Amino acid sequence: MKKIKVKSGAKGQDQVVKDLVKKPPKGQLVKLKPKKARSFSLPPVGEYWRRSKQFLQEAWIELKKVTWPGRKETMGATAVVLVLVMLISLFLGIVDFGLSRLVKGIIG
């Protein structure tokens, strides 16, 4: 994008606005350059193997950096998840029962 320097004062700003609003004169054709067709070619099979090997090596290095939870932490987190699932399912069951009774009462 072209940068435009604006002179201080109203006179300079008016000139910039006029320059930006200018349109080509009537009857003048504006020719656009055609876009060049991009050719797409697949890389050789050896390149895929090299990239796959590099990805697996990097993934293995990252997995070594992970701090894995112990058995006690895993059991505690699992218990919390199970309790929350039970509480939410109980809440949704009660709301569903109440709304179904309400709709049956309205419809008859």
C-alpha positions as CSV (number, residue, x, y, z in Angstrom):
1,M,0.0,0.0,0.0
2,K,1.3,3.4,-0.9
3,K,2.1,5.7,2.0
4,I,0.9,9.3,1.6
5,K,2.6,12.2,3.4
6,V,0.1,14.8,4.6
7,K,1.2,18.3,5.0
8,S,0.0,20.1,8.1
9,G,-2.9,22.4,7.6
10,A,-6.3,22.1,6.0
11,K,-4.9,22.9,2.5
12,G,-2.7,19.8,2.4
13,Q,-5.4,17.5,3.6
14,D,-7.9,18.7,1.0
15,Q,-5.4,18.0,-1.8
16,V,-4.8,14.5,-0.5
17,V,-8.6,13.8,-0.3
18,K,-9.0,15.1,-3.9
19,D,-6.1,12.9,-5.1
20,L,-7.7,9.8,-3.5
21,V,-11.1,10.5,-5.0
22,K,-9.9,11.0,-8.6
23,K,-11.5,8.6,-11.1
24,P,-10.1,7.8,-14.5
25,P,-11.7,10.0,-17.3
26,K,-14.7,8.7,-19.2
27,G,-13.8,6.6,-22.1
28,Q,-10.4,5.6,-20.8
29,L,-9.9,1.8,-20.5
30,V,-8.1,0.4,-17.5
31,K,-6.2,-2.7,-18.5
32,L,-5.5,-5.3,-15.8
33,K,-2.6,-7.7,-16.1
34,P,-3.8,-11.3,-16.2
35,K,-2.8,-13.5,-13.3
36,K,-0.2,-16.0,-13.9
37,A,-1.3,-19.6,-13.5
38,R,0.4,-21.3,-10.6
39,S,1.6,-24.8,-11.2
40,F,1.2,-27.3,-8.4
41,S,3.5,-30.2,-8.2
42,L,3.8,-32.8,-5.5
43,P,7.1,-33.2,-3.7
44,P,8.9,-36.5,-4.2
45,V,8.0,-39.4,-1.9
46,G,11.4,-39.2,-0.2
47,E,10.4,-35.7,1.0
48,Y,7.3,-37.1,2.7
49,W,9.3,-39.7,4.5
50,R,11.8,-37.1,5.6
51,R,9.1,-34.7,6.9
52,S,7.3,-37.6,8.7
53,K,10.4,-38.7,10.4
54,Q,11.2,-35.2,11.5
55,F,7.7,-34.7,12.8
56,L,7.9,-37.9,14.9
57,Q,11.3,-37.0,16.3
58,E,10.0,-33.6,17.4
59,A,6.9,-35.0,18.9
60,W,8.9,-37.5,20.9
61,I,11.2,-34.7,22.2
62,E,8.1,-32.8,23.3
63,L,6.6,-35.8,25.0
64,K,9.7,-36.2,27.0
65,K,9.2,-32.7,28.4
66,V,5.7,-33.5,29.6
67,T,5.1,-33.9,33.4
68,W,2.8,-36.9,33.6
69,P,0.5,-37.2,36.6
70,G,0.9,-40.0,39.0
71,R,-1.6,-42.7,39.9
72,K,-3.0,-40.8,42.9
73,E,-3.5,-37.6,40.9
74,T,-5.2,-39.5,38.0
75,M,-7.6,-41.3,40.4
76,G,-8.5,-38.0,42.1
77,A,-9.2,-36.2,38.8
78,T,-11.2,-39.2,37.6
79,A,-13.3,-39.1,40.8
80,V,-14.0,-35.4,40.5
81,V,-15.1,-35.9,36.9
82,L,-17.4,-38.7,37.8
83,V,-19.0,-36.8,40.7
84,L,-19.6,-33.7,38.5
85,V,-21.1,-35.9,35.7
86,M,-23.5,-37.4,38.2
87,L,-24.5,-34.0,39.6
88,I,-25.1,-32.4,36.2
89,S,-27.1,-35.4,35.0
90,L,-29.3,-35.2,38.1
91,F,-29.8,-31.5,37.6
92,L,-30.7,-31.9,33.9
93,G,-33.0,-34.9,34.7
94,I,-34.9,-32.8,37.3
95,V,-35.2,-29.8,34.8
96,D,-36.4,-32.2,32.0
97,F,-39.0,-33.8,34.3
98,G,-40.3,-30.4,35.4
99,L,-40.5,-29.0,31.9
100,S,-42.2,-32.1,30.6
101,R,-44.8,-31.8,33.4
102,L,-45.3,-28.1,32.6
103,V,-45.8,-28.8,28.8
104,K,-48.2,-31.7,29.5
105,G,-50.2,-29.4,31.9
106,I,-50.4,-26.6,29.2
107,I,-51.3,-28.9,26.3
108,G,-53.6,-31.1,28.4
